């Protein structure tokens, strides 16, 4: 009995050094951005300043603040995991931290929107 001819092993994609270096730099910058946006999230507690004369929802203000503080870190973790997976598969990954940076910035605005919903007339 004869053996079927062996199939050639699929060639691995080449490692793009520039993509690896750029992705690492952008991930570090995304970490710095997450720290900055998280810090700014604490300032959303000031949304309760006019609540002495208004009937505010402190639950919404607190939720908005926690969203603005925590969501950047969640987006950073997701960005890092997806980037690492793409780098292991040797696919372009530099774009993932760029999209993650946009999501990290957007997380503050999501938190601010929630906090503002707790203050009537804002």
Buried (B, 14 or more C-beta within 10 A) or exposed (E): EEEEEEEEEEEEEEEBEEBBEBBBEBBEBBBEBBBBBBEBBEEBBEBBEEBEEEEBBEEBBBBBBBBBBBBBBBBBEEBBEBBBEBBEEBEEBBBBBBEBBEBBBBBBEBBBEBBBBBBEEE
